[in-house]
Amino acid sequence: MEIEGKVTIVSGGASGIGRAAVLALVDCGAKALVTDVDEEGGWQTVEMANEKGGTAAFRRCDVTKSDDLDATFDWATERFGRFDIVFNHAGISGEDLFADERGDWARII
Ligand SMILES: NC(=O)c1ccc[n+]([C@@H]2O[C@H](COP(=O)([O-])OP(=O)(O)OC[C@H]3O[C@@H](n4cnc5c(N)ncnc54)[C@H](O)[C@@H]3O)[C@@H](O)[C@H]2O)c1
């Protein structure tokens, strides 16, 4: 798949695998729209991408809220005319999914 020039949305881009994906994508010449609930980490990722000479922007988006998702897709389209790839890496882990006393299963899904 050709990555250069593609517009990508990365959820969970403020840290971990999502951040690594943003940095790899800009290395390959993609534009990266970083989203996360962690605003400080999200802007840090943008700074790191820009330091590499990439094009990146941040928007807060909680992937559990459909209004946030709709607004993020609109923002991506307004800002870059389209989006080609969504890398959905926002996530949390739970301790005991099968007991699920705290409703972790539903939150994770
Ligand atoms: N790192 C691993 O080895 C590994 C292995 C298997 C699975 N995973 C899973 O992959 C996912 C990412 O792993 P990671 O190591 O990058 O974790 P991480 O915690 O570093 O990154 C997850 C990001 O998702 C964001 N996030 C959490 N809830 C969100 C929400 N509702 N909306 C938007 N953003 C949200 C967090 O703020 C965080 O920046 C997690 O679900 C993790 O359980 C990780």
The ligand as an SDF file (V2000), in Angstrom:
LIG
                    3D

 44 48  0  0  0  0  0  0  0  0999 V2000
    1.4990   -2.3990   24.0820 N   0  0  0  0  0  0  0  0  0  0  0  0
    1.2250   -3.6930   23.9310 C   0  0  0  0  0  0  0  0  0  0  0  0
    2.1090   -4.5800   23.9400 O   0  0  0  0  0  0  0  0  0  0  0  0
   -0.1910   -4.1640   23.6700 C   0  0  0  0  0  0  0  0  0  0  0  0
   -0.4500   -5.5030   23.4140 C   0  0  0  0  0  0  0  0  0  0  0  0
   -1.7550   -5.9240   23.1520 C   0  0  0  0  0  0  0  0  0  0  0  0
   -2.7770   -5.0130   23.1840 C   0  0  0  0  0  0  0  0  0  0  0  0
   -2.5290   -3.7220   23.4470 N   0  0  0  0  0  0  0  0  0  0  0  0
   -3.6520   -2.8120   23.4560 C   0  0  0  0  0  0  0  0  0  0  0  0
   -3.4720   -1.8280   22.4350 O   0  0  0  0  0  0  0  0  0  0  0  0
   -3.9960   -0.5910   22.8940 C   0  0  0  0  0  0  0  0  0  0  0  0
   -2.9100    0.4750   22.8810 C   0  0  0  0  0  0  0  0  0  0  0  0
   -1.7980    0.0190   23.6140 O   0  0  0  0  0  0  0  0  0  0  0  0
   -0.6480    1.0070   24.0350 P   0  0  0  0  0  0  0  0  0  0  0  0
    0.4240    0.1790   24.6290 O   0  0  0  0  0  0  0  0  0  0  0  0
   -0.3240    1.9270   22.9010 O   0  0  0  0  0  0  0  0  0  0  0  0
   -1.4200    1.7890   25.2080 O   0  0  0  0  0  0  0  0  0  0  0  0
   -1.3290    3.3130   25.6780 P   0  0  0  0  0  0  0  0  0  0  0  0
   -2.0800    3.3750   26.9540 O   0  0  0  0  0  0  0  0  0  0  0  0
    0.0710    3.8130   25.6170 O   0  0  0  0  0  0  0  0  0  0  0  0
   -2.1580    4.0940   24.5360 O   0  0  0  0  0  0  0  0  0  0  0  0
   -3.5400    4.0740   24.4780 C   0  0  0  0  0  0  0  0  0  0  0  0
   -4.0140    5.4830   24.1860 C   0  0  0  0  0  0  0  0  0  0  0  0
   -5.4240    5.4450   24.0270 O   0  0  0  0  0  0  0  0  0  0  0  0
   -5.9540    6.5960   24.6440 C   0  0  0  0  0  0  0  0  0  0  0  0
   -7.3380    6.3620   24.9930 N   0  0  0  0  0  0  0  0  0  0  0  0
   -7.8470    5.5590   25.9770 C   0  0  0  0  0  0  0  0  0  0  0  0
   -9.1910    5.6250   25.9770 N   0  0  0  0  0  0  0  0  0  0  0  0
   -9.5410    6.4780   24.9670 C   0  0  0  0  0  0  0  0  0  0  0  0
  -10.7620    6.9340   24.4540 C   0  0  0  0  0  0  0  0  0  0  0  0
  -11.9360    6.5560   24.9990 N   0  0  0  0  0  0  0  0  0  0  0  0
  -10.7650    7.7750   23.4000 N   0  0  0  0  0  0  0  0  0  0  0  0
   -9.6060    8.1730   22.8530 C   0  0  0  0  0  0  0  0  0  0  0  0
   -8.3890    7.7880   23.2980 N   0  0  0  0  0  0  0  0  0  0  0  0
   -8.3630    6.9370   24.3420 C   0  0  0  0  0  0  0  0  0  0  0  0
   -5.0830    6.8330   25.8640 C   0  0  0  0  0  0  0  0  0  0  0  0
   -5.1710    8.1700   26.3270 O   0  0  0  0  0  0  0  0  0  0  0  0
   -3.7110    6.4850   25.3050 C   0  0  0  0  0  0  0  0  0  0  0  0
   -3.0430    7.6110   24.7830 O   0  0  0  0  0  0  0  0  0  0  0  0
   -4.5490   -0.8460   24.2980 C   0  0  0  0  0  0  0  0  0  0  0  0
   -5.9100   -1.1900   24.1720 O   0  0  0  0  0  0  0  0  0  0  0  0
   -3.7790   -2.0570   24.7730 C   0  0  0  0  0  0  0  0  0  0  0  0
   -4.5080   -2.7830   25.7300 O   0  0  0  0  0  0  0  0  0  0  0  0
   -1.2660   -3.2870   23.6980 C   0  0  0  0  0  0  0  0  0  0  0  0
  1  2  1  0
  2  3  2  0
  2  4  1  0
  4  5  1  0
  4 44  2  0
  5  6  2  0
  6  7  1  0
  7  8  2  0
  8  9  1  0
  8 44  1  0
  9 10  1  0
  9 42  1  0
 10 11  1  0
 11 12  1  0
 11 40  1  0
 12 13  1  0
 13 14  1  0
 14 15  2  0
 14 16  1  0
 14 17  1  0
 17 18  1  0
 18 19  2  0
 18 20  1  0
 18 21  1  0
 21 22  1  0
 22 23  1  0
 23 24  1  0
 23 38  1  0
 24 25  1  0
 25 26  1  0
 25 36  1  0
 26 27  1  0
 26 35  1  0
 27 28  2  0
 28 29  1  0
 29 30  1  0
 29 35  2  0
 30 31  1  0
 30 32  2  0
 32 33  1  0
 33 34  2  0
 34 35  1  0
 36 37  1  0
 36 38  1  0
 38 39  1  0
 40 41  1  0
 40 42  1  0
 42 43  1  0
M  CHG  2   8   1  16  -1
M  END
$$$$
